[in-house]
Amino acid sequence: MKNKLLSFGLVGTVLAALCCFIPVLPALGLTGLLGVLYNDVILLPALVGFLILTGYAILR
């Protein structure tokens, strides 16, 4: 369980960080999601949540 939780947290953290700091979605061809996902109200809490999940998995 720990490995799955850690993997999920790390992948989510990396993906959310890439979407926050580098426009990844147009490179992947997902431009239809730009208006929904490139919003700080969604991306920053997702990044914080994945960071907390990763920290929890590491400490556990």
Predicted model as a PDB file, atoms N, CA, C, CB and O in Angstrom, pLDDT in the B-factor column:
MODEL        1                                                                  
ATOM      1  N   MET A   1       0.829  -1.194   0.000  1.00 61.00           N  
ATOM      2  CA  MET A   1       0.000   0.000   0.000  1.00 61.00           C  
ATOM      3  C   MET A   1       0.868   1.251   0.000  1.00 61.00           C  
ATOM      4  CB  MET A   1      -0.940   0.002   1.208  1.00 61.00           C  
ATOM      5  O   MET A   1       0.551   2.231  -0.674  1.00 61.00           O  
ATOM      6  N   LYS A   2       1.969   1.220   0.759  1.00 60.00           N  
ATOM      7  CA  LYS A   2       2.812   2.404   0.854  1.00 60.00           C  
ATOM      8  C   LYS A   2       3.405   2.763  -0.503  1.00 60.00           C  
ATOM      9  CB  LYS A   2       3.926   2.184   1.875  1.00 60.00           C  
ATOM     10  O   LYS A   2       3.465   3.940  -0.859  1.00 60.00           O  
ATOM     11  N   ASN A   3       3.840   1.770  -1.258  1.00 86.00           N  
ATOM     12  CA  ASN A   3       4.442   2.051  -2.553  1.00 86.00           C  
ATOM     13  C   ASN A   3       3.434   2.646  -3.526  1.00 86.00           C  
ATOM     14  CB  ASN A   3       5.038   0.786  -3.136  1.00 86.00           C  
ATOM     15  O   ASN A   3       3.776   3.541  -4.300  1.00 86.00           O  
ATOM     16  N   LYS A   4       2.195   2.162  -3.497  1.00 90.00           N  
ATOM     17  CA  LYS A   4       1.161   2.705  -4.373  1.00 90.00           C  
ATOM     18  C   LYS A   4       0.824   4.138  -3.984  1.00 90.00           C  
ATOM     19  CB  LYS A   4      -0.099   1.832  -4.322  1.00 90.00           C  
ATOM     20  O   LYS A   4       0.655   4.997  -4.850  1.00 90.00           O  
ATOM     21  N   LEU A   5       0.728   4.395  -2.695  1.00 90.00           N  
ATOM     22  CA  LEU A   5       0.412   5.735  -2.213  1.00 90.00           C  
ATOM     23  C   LEU A   5       1.534   6.705  -2.544  1.00 90.00           C  
ATOM     24  CB  LEU A   5       0.157   5.717  -0.704  1.00 90.00           C  
ATOM     25  O   LEU A   5       1.280   7.831  -2.970  1.00 90.00           O  
ATOM     26  N   LEU A   6       2.759   6.275  -2.353  1.00 90.00           N  
ATOM     27  CA  LEU A   6       3.903   7.116  -2.674  1.00 90.00           C  
ATOM     28  C   LEU A   6       3.991   7.371  -4.173  1.00 90.00           C  
ATOM     29  CB  LEU A   6       5.192   6.471  -2.173  1.00 90.00           C  
ATOM     30  O   LEU A   6       4.268   8.494  -4.595  1.00 90.00           O  
ATOM     31  N   SER A   7       3.761   6.354  -4.969  1.00 91.00           N  
ATOM     32  CA  SER A   7       3.798   6.515  -6.426  1.00 91.00           C  
ATOM     33  C   SER A   7       2.720   7.481  -6.896  1.00 91.00           C  
ATOM     34  CB  SER A   7       3.626   5.159  -7.121  1.00 91.00           C  
ATOM     35  O   SER A   7       2.984   8.364  -7.712  1.00 91.00           O  
ATOM     36  N   PHE A   8       1.513   7.314  -6.384  1.00 90.00           N  
ATOM     37  CA  PHE A   8       0.408   8.194  -6.754  1.00 90.00           C  
ATOM     38  C   PHE A   8       0.706   9.637  -6.349  1.00 90.00           C  
ATOM     39  CB  PHE A   8      -0.901   7.718  -6.101  1.00 90.00           C  
ATOM     40  O   PHE A   8       0.445  10.566  -7.113  1.00 90.00           O  
ATOM     41  N   GLY A   9       1.250   9.820  -5.153  1.00 91.00           N  
ATOM     42  CA  GLY A   9       1.584  11.162  -4.680  1.00 91.00           C  
ATOM     43  C   GLY A   9       2.672  11.810  -5.502  1.00 91.00           C  
ATOM     44  O   GLY A   9       2.581  12.992  -5.833  1.00 91.00           O  
ATOM     45  N   LEU A  10       3.699  11.053  -5.837  1.00 92.00           N  
ATOM     46  CA  LEU A  10       4.802  11.614  -6.619  1.00 92.00           C  
ATOM     47  C   LEU A  10       4.383  11.956  -8.047  1.00 92.00           C  
ATOM     48  CB  LEU A  10       5.965  10.640  -6.648  1.00 92.00           C  
ATOM     49  O   LEU A  10       4.743  13.014  -8.564  1.00 92.00           O  
ATOM     50  N   VAL A  11       3.630  11.073  -8.679  1.00 91.00           N  
ATOM     51  CA  VAL A  11       3.172  11.337 -10.046  1.00 91.00           C  
ATOM     52  C   VAL A  11       2.238  12.544 -10.059  1.00 91.00           C  
ATOM     53  CB  VAL A  11       2.457  10.095 -10.637  1.00 91.00           C  
ATOM     54  O   VAL A  11       2.345  13.399 -10.938  1.00 91.00           O  
ATOM     55  N   GLY A  12       1.339  12.621  -9.107  1.00 90.00           N  
ATOM     56  CA  GLY A  12       0.434  13.763  -9.020  1.00 90.00           C  
ATOM     57  C   GLY A  12       1.163  15.058  -8.747  1.00 90.00           C  
ATOM     58  O   GLY A  12       0.829  16.092  -9.325  1.00 90.00           O  
ATOM     59  N   THR A  13       2.156  15.019  -7.873  1.00 90.00           N  
ATOM     60  CA  THR A  13       2.941  16.213  -7.564  1.00 90.00           C  
ATOM     61  C   THR A  13       3.702  16.700  -8.787  1.00 90.00           C  
ATOM     62  CB  THR A  13       3.915  15.931  -6.422  1.00 90.00           C  
ATOM     63  O   THR A  13       3.699  17.894  -9.085  1.00 90.00           O  
ATOM     64  N   VAL A  14       4.343  15.798  -9.486  1.00 88.00           N  
ATOM     65  CA  VAL A  14       5.110  16.179 -10.674  1.00 88.00           C  
ATOM     66  C   VAL A  14       4.186  16.739 -11.756  1.00 88.00           C  
ATOM     67  CB  VAL A  14       5.898  14.970 -11.218  1.00 88.00           C  
ATOM     68  O   VAL A  14       4.496  17.755 -12.378  1.00 88.00           O  
ATOM     69  N   LEU A  15       3.066  16.080 -11.974  1.00 83.00           N  
ATOM     70  CA  LEU A  15       2.136  16.544 -13.001  1.00 83.00           C  
ATOM     71  C   LEU A  15       1.540  17.904 -12.650  1.00 83.00           C  
ATOM     72  CB  LEU A  15       1.020  15.526 -13.198  1.00 83.00           C  
ATOM     73  O   LEU A  15       1.450  18.778 -13.513  1.00 83.00           O  
ATOM     74  N   ALA A  16       1.137  18.092 -11.409  1.00 83.00           N  
ATOM     75  CA  ALA A  16       0.575  19.376 -10.992  1.00 83.00           C  
ATOM     76  C   ALA A  16       1.632  20.476 -11.051  1.00 83.00           C  
ATOM     77  CB  ALA A  16      -0.006  19.273  -9.572  1.00 83.00           C  
ATOM     78  O   ALA A  16       1.331  21.602 -11.444  1.00 83.00           O  
ATOM     79  N   ALA A  17       2.872  20.158 -10.662  1.00 82.00           N  
ATOM     80  CA  ALA A  17       3.937  21.160 -10.724  1.00 82.00           C  
ATOM     81  C   ALA A  17       4.246  21.539 -12.168  1.00 82.00           C  
ATOM     82  CB  ALA A  17       5.205  20.639 -10.034  1.00 82.00           C  
ATOM     83  O   ALA A  17       4.463  22.712 -12.470  1.00 82.00           O  
ATOM     84  N   LEU A  18       4.266  20.555 -13.056  1.00 77.00           N  
ATOM     85  CA  LEU A  18       4.507  20.861 -14.466  1.00 77.00           C  
ATOM     86  C   LEU A  18       3.393  21.720 -15.049  1.00 77.00           C  
ATOM     87  CB  LEU A  18       4.646  19.573 -15.271  1.00 77.00           C  
ATOM     88  O   LEU A  18       3.656  22.630 -15.835  1.00 77.00           O  
ATOM     89  N   CYS A  19       2.170  21.441 -14.677  1.00 73.00           N  
ATOM     90  CA  CYS A  19       1.053  22.240 -15.181  1.00 73.00           C  
ATOM     91  C   CYS A  19       1.061  23.646 -14.579  1.00 73.00           C  
ATOM     92  CB  CYS A  19      -0.278  21.544 -14.874  1.00 73.00           C  
ATOM     93  O   CYS A  19       0.613  24.596 -15.221  1.00 73.00           O  
ATOM     94  N   CYS A  20       1.564  23.781 -13.358  1.00 72.00           N  
ATOM     95  CA  CYS A  20       1.629  25.110 -12.734  1.00 72.00           C  
ATOM     96  C   CYS A  20       2.707  25.978 -13.375  1.00 72.00           C  
ATOM     97  CB  CYS A  20       1.897  24.980 -11.231  1.00 72.00           C  
ATOM     98  O   CYS A  20       2.474  27.153 -13.660  1.00 72.00           O  
ATOM     99  N   PHE A  21       3.864  25.410 -13.598  1.00 70.00           N  
ATOM    100  CA  PHE A  21       5.016  26.217 -13.984  1.00 70.00           C  
ATOM    101  C   PHE A  21       5.362  26.162 -15.464  1.00 70.00           C  
ATOM    102  CB  PHE A  21       6.192  25.790 -13.203  1.00 70.00           C  
ATOM    103  O   PHE A  21       5.980  27.089 -15.986  1.00 70.00           O  
ATOM    104  N   ILE A  22       4.980  25.106 -16.139  1.00 68.00           N  
ATOM    105  CA  ILE A  22       5.282  24.953 -17.567  1.00 68.00           C  
ATOM    106  C   ILE A  22       3.979  24.550 -18.251  1.00 68.00           C  
ATOM    107  CB  ILE A  22       6.432  23.879 -17.820  1.00 68.00           C  
ATOM    108  O   ILE A  22       3.320  23.618 -17.790  1.00 68.00           O  
ATOM    109  N   PRO A  23       3.592  25.208 -19.315  1.00 66.00           N  
ATOM    110  CA  PRO A  23       2.362  24.798 -20.003  1.00 66.00           C  
ATOM    111  C   PRO A  23       2.521  23.434 -20.682  1.00 66.00           C  
ATOM    112  CB  PRO A  23       1.960  25.853 -21.042  1.00 66.00           C  
ATOM    113  O   PRO A  23       2.997  23.353 -21.815  1.00 66.00           O  
ATOM    114  N   VAL A  24       2.126  22.380 -19.995  1.00 64.00           N  
ATOM    115  CA  VAL A  24       2.304  21.012 -20.473  1.00 64.00           C  
ATOM    116  C   VAL A  24       1.134  20.556 -21.338  1.00 64.00           C  
ATOM    117  CB  VAL A  24       2.475  20.067 -19.296  1.00 64.00           C  
ATOM    118  O   VAL A  24       1.325  19.794 -22.285  1.00 64.00           O  
ATOM    119  N   LEU A  25      -0.064  21.011 -21.023  1.00 58.00           N  
ATOM    120  CA  LEU A  25      -1.243  20.510 -21.728  1.00 58.00           C  
ATOM    121  C   LEU A  25      -1.217  20.767 -23.228  1.00 58.00           C  
ATOM    122  CB  LEU A  25      -2.471  21.129 -21.148  1.00 58.00           C  
ATOM    123  O   LEU A  25      -1.587  19.869 -23.985  1.00 58.00           O  
ATOM    124  N   PRO A  26      -0.800  21.946 -23.707  1.00 64.00           N  
ATOM    125  CA  PRO A  26      -0.735  22.112 -25.165  1.00 64.00           C  
ATOM    126  C   PRO A  26       0.277  21.170 -25.814  1.00 64.00           C  
ATOM    127  CB  PRO A  26      -0.381  23.551 -25.508  1.00 64.00           C  
ATOM    128  O   PRO A  26       0.076  20.726 -26.944  1.00 64.00           O  
ATOM    129  N   ALA A  27       1.345  20.870 -25.117  1.00 63.00           N  
ATOM    130  CA  ALA A  27       2.348  19.947 -25.667  1.00 63.00           C  
ATOM    131  C   ALA A  27       1.784  18.535 -25.787  1.00 63.00           C  
ATOM    132  CB  ALA A  27       3.612  19.936 -24.786  1.00 63.00           C  
ATOM    133  O   ALA A  27       2.193  17.768 -26.659  1.00 63.00           O  
ATOM    134  N   LEU A  28       0.850  18.198 -24.912  1.00 63.00           N  
ATOM    135  CA  LEU A  28       0.238  16.874 -24.943  1.00 63.00           C  
ATOM    136  C   LEU A  28      -0.984  16.814 -25.860  1.00 63.00           C  
ATOM    137  CB  LEU A  28      -0.154  16.459 -23.544  1.00 63.00           C  
ATOM    138  O   LEU A  28      -1.556  15.744 -26.070  1.00 63.00           O  
ATOM    139  N   GLY A  29      -1.376  17.954 -26.397  1.00 61.00           N  
ATOM    140  CA  GLY A  29      -2.528  17.998 -27.287  1.00 61.00           C  
ATOM    141  C   GLY A  29      -3.854  18.106 -26.565  1.00 61.00           C  
ATOM    142  O   GLY A  29      -4.896  17.800 -27.143  1.00 61.00           O  
ATOM    143  N   LEU A  30      -3.837  18.530 -25.332  1.00 59.00           N  
ATOM    144  CA  LEU A  30      -5.055  18.646 -24.534  1.00 59.00           C  
ATOM    145  C   LEU A  30      -5.480  20.101 -24.371  1.00 59.00           C  
ATOM    146  CB  LEU A  30      -4.851  18.006 -23.166  1.00 59.00           C  
ATOM    147  O   LEU A  30      -5.761  20.543 -23.256  1.00 59.00           O  
ATOM    148  N   THR A  31      -5.530  20.835 -25.453  1.00 58.00           N  
ATOM    149  CA  THR A  31      -5.832  22.261 -25.368  1.00 58.00           C  
ATOM    150  C   THR A  31      -7.269  22.527 -24.961  1.00 58.00           C  
ATOM    151  CB  THR A  31      -5.551  22.926 -26.688  1.00 58.00           C  
ATOM    152  O   THR A  31      -7.578  23.638 -24.530  1.00 58.00           O  
ATOM    153  N   GLY A  32      -8.149  21.563 -25.079  1.00 57.00           N  
ATOM    154  CA  GLY A  32      -9.531  21.754 -24.659  1.00 57.00           C  
ATOM    155  C   GLY A  32      -9.670  21.909 -23.160  1.00 57.00           C  
ATOM    156  O   GLY A  32     -10.668  22.448 -22.682  1.00 57.00           O  
ATOM    157  N   LEU A  33      -8.688  21.447 -22.417  1.00 59.00           N  
ATOM    158  CA  LEU A  33      -8.727  21.533 -20.960  1.00 59.00           C  
ATOM    159  C   LEU A  33      -8.054  22.794 -20.416  1.00 59.00           C  
ATOM    160  CB  LEU A  33      -8.068  20.318 -20.364  1.00 59.00           C  
ATOM    161  O   LEU A  33      -7.987  22.973 -19.200  1.00 59.00           O  
ATOM    162  N   LEU A  34      -7.561  23.662 -21.281  1.00 59.00           N  
ATOM    163  CA  LEU A  34      -6.815  24.833 -20.828  1.00 59.00           C  
ATOM    164  C   LEU A  34      -7.648  25.743 -19.944  1.00 59.00           C  
ATOM    165  CB  LEU A  34      -6.304  25.610 -22.014  1.00 59.00           C  
ATOM    166  O   LEU A  34      -7.171  26.198 -18.904  1.00 59.00           O  
ATOM    167  N   GLY A  35      -8.870  26.013 -20.336  1.00 60.00           N  
ATOM    168  CA  GLY A  35      -9.708  26.920 -19.562  1.00 60.00           C  
ATOM    169  C   GLY A  35     -10.082  26.375 -18.205  1.00 60.00           C  
ATOM    170  O   GLY A  35     -10.321  27.139 -17.270  1.00 60.00           O  
ATOM    171  N   VAL A  36     -10.135  25.072 -18.088  1.00 58.00           N  
ATOM    172  CA  VAL A  36     -10.550  24.449 -16.830  1.00 58.00           C  
ATOM    173  C   VAL A  36      -9.366  24.234 -15.902  1.00 58.00           C  
ATOM    174  CB  VAL A  36     -11.246  23.121 -17.099  1.00 58.00           C  
ATOM    175  O   VAL A  36      -9.438  24.560 -14.717  1.00 58.00           O  
ATOM    176  N   LEU A  37      -8.286  23.693 -16.425  1.00 57.00           N  
ATOM    177  CA  LEU A  37      -7.179  23.296 -15.557  1.00 57.00           C  
ATOM    178  C   LEU A  37      -6.159  24.395 -15.294  1.00 57.00           C  
ATOM    179  CB  LEU A  37      -6.484  22.129 -16.151  1.00 57.00           C  
ATOM    180  O   LEU A  37      -5.526  24.390 -14.238  1.00 57.00           O  
ATOM    181  N   TYR A  38      -5.979  25.329 -16.206  1.00 59.00           N  
ATOM    182  CA  TYR A  38      -5.008  26.390 -15.955  1.00 59.00           C  
ATOM    183  C   TYR A  38      -5.652  27.505 -15.160  1.00 59.00           C  
ATOM    184  CB  TYR A  38      -4.436  26.934 -17.270  1.00 59.00           C  
ATOM    185  O   TYR A  38      -5.741  28.649 -15.607  1.00 59.00           O  
ATOM    186  N   ASN A  39      -6.086  27.150 -14.004  1.00 61.00           N  
ATOM    187  CA  ASN A  39      -6.711  28.071 -13.091  1.00 61.00           C  
ATOM    188  C   ASN A  39      -6.062  27.848 -11.732  1.00 61.00           C  
ATOM    189  CB  ASN A  39      -8.264  27.876 -13.040  1.00 61.00           C  
ATOM    190  O   ASN A  39      -6.017  26.720 -11.242  1.00 61.00           O  
ATOM    191  N   ASP A  40      -5.564  28.907 -11.129  1.00 65.00           N  
ATOM    192  CA  ASP A  40      -4.853  28.751  -9.862  1.00 65.00           C  
ATOM    193  C   ASP A  40      -5.744  28.208  -8.759  1.00 65.00           C  
ATOM    194  CB  ASP A  40      -4.269  30.071  -9.433  1.00 65.00           C  
ATOM    195  O   ASP A  40      -5.251  27.635  -7.788  1.00 65.00           O  
ATOM    196  N   VAL A  41      -7.044  28.382  -8.898  1.00 74.00           N  
ATOM    197  CA  VAL A  41      -7.964  27.877  -7.891  1.00 74.00           C  
ATOM    198  C   VAL A  41      -7.974  26.339  -7.898  1.00 74.00           C  
ATOM    199  CB  VAL A  41      -9.384  28.430  -8.137  1.00 74.00           C  
ATOM    200  O   VAL A  41      -8.288  25.721  -6.880  1.00 74.00           O  
ATOM    201  N   ILE A  42      -7.639  25.733  -9.015  1.00 74.00           N  
ATOM    202  CA  ILE A  42      -7.624  24.268  -9.122  1.00 74.00           C  
ATOM    203  C   ILE A  42      -6.211  23.712  -8.970  1.00 74.00           C  
ATOM    204  CB  ILE A  42      -8.215  23.826 -10.467  1.00 74.00           C  
ATOM    205  O   ILE A  42      -6.001  22.740  -8.244  1.00 74.00           O  
ATOM    206  N   LEU A  43      -5.249  24.319  -9.646  1.00 77.00           N  
ATOM    207  CA  LEU A  43      -3.899  23.745  -9.684  1.00 77.00           C  
ATOM    208  C   LEU A  43      -3.153  23.839  -8.361  1.00 77.00           C  
ATOM    209  CB  LEU A  43      -3.095  24.426 -10.744  1.00 77.00           C  
ATOM    210  O   LEU A  43      -2.532  22.864  -7.935  1.00 77.00           O  
ATOM    211  N   LEU A  44      -3.201  24.980  -7.711  1.00 82.00           N  
ATOM    212  CA  LEU A  44      -2.430  25.132  -6.474  1.00 82.00           C  
ATOM    213  C   LEU A  44      -2.950  24.236  -5.345  1.00 82.00           C  
ATOM    214  CB  LEU A  44      -2.458  26.585  -6.026  1.00 82.00           C  
ATOM    215  O   LEU A  44      -2.137  23.608  -4.666  1.00 82.00           O  
ATOM    216  N   PRO A  45      -4.265  24.147  -5.112  1.00 87.00           N  
ATOM    217  CA  PRO A  45      -4.714  23.184  -4.093  1.00 87.00           C  
ATOM    218  C   PRO A  45      -4.402  21.727  -4.462  1.00 87.00           C  
ATOM    219  CB  PRO A  45      -6.211  23.336  -3.871  1.00 87.00           C  
ATOM    220  O   PRO A  45      -4.122  20.911  -3.584  1.00 87.00           O  
ATOM    221  N   ALA A  46      -4.450  21.405  -5.750  1.00 86.00           N  
ATOM    222  CA  ALA A  46      -4.086  20.050  -6.168  1.00 86.00           C  
ATOM    223  C   ALA A  46      -2.615  19.781  -5.874  1.00 86.00           C  
ATOM    224  CB  ALA A  46      -4.378  19.847  -7.669  1.00 86.00           C  
ATOM    225  O   ALA A  46      -2.262  18.703  -5.397  1.00 86.00           O  
ATOM    226  N   LEU A  47      -1.761  20.754  -6.157  1.00 86.00           N  
ATOM    227  CA  LEU A  47      -0.331  20.602  -5.875  1.00 86.00           C  
ATOM    228  C   LEU A  47      -0.088  20.429  -4.382  1.00 86.00           C  
ATOM    229  CB  LEU A  47       0.455  21.813  -6.399  1.00 86.00           C  
ATOM    230  O   LEU A  47       0.688  19.565  -3.975  1.00 86.00           O  
ATOM    231  N   VAL A  48      -0.740  21.236  -3.573  1.00 90.00           N  
ATOM    232  CA  VAL A  48      -0.581  21.121  -2.118  1.00 90.00           C  
ATOM    233  C   VAL A  48      -1.101  19.772  -1.622  1.00 90.00           C  
ATOM    234  CB  VAL A  48      -1.321  22.271  -1.400  1.00 90.00           C  
ATOM    235  O   VAL A  48      -0.477  19.142  -0.769  1.00 90.00           O  
ATOM    236  N   GLY A  49      -2.231  19.331  -2.150  1.00 93.00           N  
ATOM    237  CA  GLY A  49      -2.778  18.040  -1.746  1.00 93.00           C  
ATOM    238  C   GLY A  49      -1.862  16.884  -2.094  1.00 93.00           C  
ATOM    239  O   GLY A  49      -1.669  15.980  -1.282  1.00 93.00           O  
ATOM    240  N   PHE A  50      -1.297  16.902  -3.289  1.00 92.00           N  
ATOM    241  CA  PHE A  50      -0.372  15.838  -3.673  1.00 92.00           C  
ATOM    242  C   PHE A  50       0.917  15.902  -2.864  1.00 92.00           C  
ATOM    243  CB  PHE A  50      -0.057  15.924  -5.161  1.00 92.00           C  
ATOM    244  O   PHE A  50       1.497  14.861  -2.558  1.00 92.00           O  
ATOM    245  N   LEU A  51       1.376  17.097  -2.512  1.00 92.00           N  
ATOM    246  CA  LEU A  51       2.560  17.212  -1.657  1.00 92.00           C  
ATOM    247  C   LEU A  51       2.284  16.635  -0.270  1.00 92.00           C  
ATOM    248  CB  LEU A  51       3.002  18.683  -1.542  1.00 92.00           C  
ATOM    249  O   LEU A  51       3.132  15.949   0.300  1.00 92.00           O  
ATOM    250  N   ILE A  52       1.113  16.910   0.264  1.00 94.00           N  
ATOM    251  CA  ILE A  52       0.745  16.356   1.570  1.00 94.00           C  
ATOM    252  C   ILE A  52       0.639  14.836   1.492  1.00 94.00           C  
ATOM    253  CB  ILE A  52      -0.589  16.961   2.063  1.00 94.00           C  
ATOM    254  O   ILE A  52       1.096  14.132   2.393  1.00 94.00           O  
ATOM    255  N   LEU A  53       0.042  14.333   0.423  1.00 92.00           N  
ATOM    256  CA  LEU A  53      -0.074  12.882   0.237  1.00 92.00           C  
ATOM    257  C   LEU A  53       1.300  12.225   0.128  1.00 92.00           C  
ATOM    258  CB  LEU A  53      -0.903  12.569  -1.016  1.00 92.00           C  
ATOM    259  O   LEU A  53       1.526  11.158   0.698  1.00 92.00           O  
ATOM    260  N   THR A  54       2.213  12.855  -0.599  1.00 92.00           N  
ATOM    261  CA  THR A  54       3.566  12.327  -0.725  1.00 92.00           C  
ATOM    262  C   THR A  54       4.277  12.341   0.632  1.00 92.00           C  
ATOM    263  CB  THR A  54       4.368  13.141  -1.760  1.00 92.00           C  
ATOM    264  O   THR A  54       4.939  11.369   0.997  1.00 92.00           O  
ATOM    265  N   GLY A  55       4.143  13.412   1.358  1.00 93.00           N  
ATOM    266  CA  GLY A  55       4.756  13.487   2.689  1.00 93.00           C  
ATOM    267  C   GLY A  55       4.202  12.447   3.639  1.00 93.00           C  
ATOM    268  O   GLY A  55       4.949  11.838   4.405  1.00 93.00           O  
ATOM    269  N   TYR A  56       2.901  12.242   3.594  1.00 92.00           N  
ATOM    270  CA  TYR A  56       2.268  11.217   4.420  1.00 92.00           C  
ATOM    271  C   TYR A  56       2.789   9.823   4.065  1.00 92.00           C  
ATOM    272  CB  TYR A  56       0.744  11.269   4.255  1.00 92.00           C  
ATOM    273  O   TYR A  56       3.069   9.011   4.947  1.00 92.00           O  
ATOM    274  N   ALA A  57       2.912   9.560   2.774  1.00 91.00           N  
ATOM    275  CA  ALA A  57       3.394   8.241   2.350  1.00 91.00           C  
ATOM    276  C   ALA A  57       4.849   8.023   2.760  1.00 91.00           C  
ATOM    277  CB  ALA A  57       3.249   8.084   0.831  1.00 91.00           C  
ATOM    278  O   ALA A  57       5.241   6.907   3.101  1.00 91.00           O  
ATOM    279  N   ILE A  58       5.634   9.071   2.726  1.00 91.00           N  
ATOM    280  CA  ILE A  58       7.045   8.941   3.130  1.00 91.00           C  
ATOM    281  C   ILE A  58       7.158   8.713   4.637  1.00 91.00           C  
ATOM    282  CB  ILE A  58       7.845  10.204   2.723  1.00 91.00           C  
ATOM    283  O   ILE A  58       7.936   7.869   5.082  1.00 91.00           O  
ATOM    284  N   LEU A  59       6.393   9.454   5.412  1.00 90.00           N  
ATOM    285  CA  LEU A  59       6.460   9.310   6.867  1.00 90.00           C  
ATOM    286  C   LEU A  59       5.854   8.009   7.342  1.00 90.00           C  
ATOM    287  CB  LEU A  59       5.762  10.465   7.540  1.00 90.00           C  
ATOM    288  O   LEU A  59       6.238   7.493   8.391  1.00 90.00           O  
ATOM    289  N   ARG A  60       4.945   7.489   6.612  1.00 83.00           N  
ATOM    290  CA  ARG A  60       4.278   6.247   7.000  1.00 83.00           C  
ATOM    291  C   ARG A  60       5.178   5.116   6.665  1.00 83.00           C  
ATOM    292  CB  ARG A  60       2.914   6.080   6.310  1.00 83.00           C  
ATOM    293  O   ARG A  60       4.831   3.959   6.901  1.00 83.00           O  
TER     294      ARG A  60                                                      
ENDMDL                                                                          
END                                                                             
